[in-house]
């Protein structure tokens, strides 16, 4: 019990009640489906449906642009109708799109269905993040975000393992199974989130006589948020954005390894998150959030450097090295989302949380737009072998920008001394 108390303080355990548990359940179920399917997006379009790599990466980029454009609308809807309504609607739309994705054979169909999925997922993590600010006291929000992100990575990691055992380029029908299963679990996650409607009603701004209702102008005028989004874009380009855009392609076509290797390496990623997330959260408590995010960039640089170096070693050595560096990548993951979400929701007014989280989520959308384009350029110029180290340099630049953001935050907003263990 002493170990449990050290990892999960009793005060936080008392806040993990039914509604918060349901948020965590919806998160892990949805991400399990995503882990199964989206890790093979480019491979599915190129190797199974016969589209060119250029088309696949371009579609991924266009989808990200659309998601970026639609995200502010979702943020506004969260503030106006509440996260309890927005969450289930976005899940339902996503499930429909994923089911249709299995029947894509022509470019037009691929574009239309991809856009349906993109629009549905434009809500991002906004509904869940806003909901958690209402269910968890300010002192424990960073920890709550961290546990939620552990569920994200646990779900994705488990999905990748299942994907590795099912997906086969020699058996195209296996990809249909993956996407249909993703649609089913996404719908299940939406049903769970639907039960949270009583906790997810809108919060309206109380106006004094003569005051103007605040909106996007207020959000976009917040310099702290502007700097956070800019730093996050570059950092995510050096991490998740590029993993989604080209890791599977690089492993299969450059390292000439089996697609199943991706799932095997992510096993180490998942295990690290499961056993390390709570420990990392305790180490982060009361310390600078921006410094933690800067460290993420350093860890991710090592991952990409090893991936690029794997071209010069035997296949067995490359697999071992990738498994080892996935541990470092995972440690970075355990720090990124809890620190970032805590900063955003610390500076956001209650009645604008939907918009603030939407703006912060734009970093993922922008990086998702740019990362495929960058990967596509490398391969179009026939210098794909240099893509990993270039991505790693972006991660380091993101680290520098995070340290610049630190100067714009108060110690409390940066998490210094806040909620530190006694």
BELZI-V313481 format. One record per pair of residues at least 24 apart in sequence whose C-alpha atoms are under 6 Angstrom apart, sorted by the first residue. I is the first residue (numbers start at 1). J is the second residue. Records with the same first field share a line. If there is no record, write none. Layout:
BEGIN
I->J, J
END
This chain:
BEGIN
7->278
24->148
26->189, 192
28->151, 152, 155
29->189
30->185, 186, 189
31->152, 155, 156
32->155, 156, 159
33->182
35->156, 159, 160
36->159, 160, 163
37->178, 179
57->372
61->369, 372
63->115, 118
64->365, 368, 369
65->369
67->118, 119, 122
68->362, 365
70->122
71->122, 123, 358
72->358
74->123
75->354, 355, 358
76->355
78->354
79->202, 354
80->202
81->202
82->200, 201, 202
83->127, 200
84->196, 197, 200
87->127
88->190, 193, 194
90->120
91->190
92->187
93->120
94->120
95->183, 186, 187
98->179, 183
99->180, 183
102->176
126->357
139->419
142->338, 342
145->338
146->338
154->270
157->270
160->263
161->263
164->260, 263
203->351
204->351
205->351
229->360, 363
231->398, 401, 402
232->363
233->363, 367
234->398
235->395, 398
237->367, 371
238->391, 392, 394, 395
241->367, 368, 371
242->371
245->372
265->323
269->326, 327, 330
272->327
273->330
277->334
285->420
286->415, 416, 417, 418, 419, 420
287->415, 416
288->414, 415, 416
289->339, 414, 415
290->402, 406
293->336
294->399, 402
296->332
297->395, 396, 399
298->396
299->328
300->329
301->392, 395
304->388, 389, 392
305->389
308->388
343->413
346->413
END
